[in-house]
């Protein structure tokens, strides 16, 4: 009887570990200056240089009052939970769930989503939103999207 219980216990243990972790702090909230605005990605400054999308309007993020972010990454759209902590801490995902369309050659969708997942701090300056990562030295800069 013991040998039959062992596979069940192993399967139950693995199932318990299979969840996707979410943001570490979901109790905080972003201020109204940040939520409710669609922000378009203007540039990323990293140690290796600067990266600018040709079409910033194809790379957007909008933070809701429900601690979720609506994201557009070129030809894909999706959302992610966010965590907001003290001292302007911000975590986007995991998970960041997106559609999986194959974007055209030259798309920056992978770079954009990878760096959004690394964000740990935010700030506002001169009407622009900046998001910084935890240690790779990158900073994403956003401006409010213009309405068509």
Secondary structure, 3 states (H helix, E strand, C coil): CHHHHHHHHHHHHHHHHCCCCCCCCCCCCCCCCCCCCEEEEEEEEECCEEECCCCHHHEEEEECCCCEEEEEECCEEEEEEEEECCCCEEEEEEEEEECCCCCCCCCCHHHHHHHHHHEEEEEEECCEEEEEECCCCCEEEEEECCCC
